[in-house]
């Protein structure tokens, strides 16, 4: 079976039941959503820097970190990945320009 974001989300959910000394994921979750948001922000900056510098190998690694930390942040915030995917699916039913124009602050 291929590795997917759902697979990663399930792994994060399982690690939520571990102890912080055994699981980095658990230690992040124990620190709460604000800490997880800050960590996600750090990873976003590192991803951007890799892209701007044209370092493909670093970009791939940082994008992996970014996706992981996004899923940890979603879990810490009580926002299921399934809800995000449903939102993306709904948006995909129209053009990006039309979807953006329909937003309150378009």
Protein Blocks (a to p, Z undefined) as FASTA:
>chain_A
ZZdfklmmmmmmmmmmmcfklpmklmmmmnojklmmmmmmmmmmmmmmmmmnopaklmmm
mmmmmmmmmmmmmmmnopafklmmmmmmmmmmpcfklmmmmpmkZZ
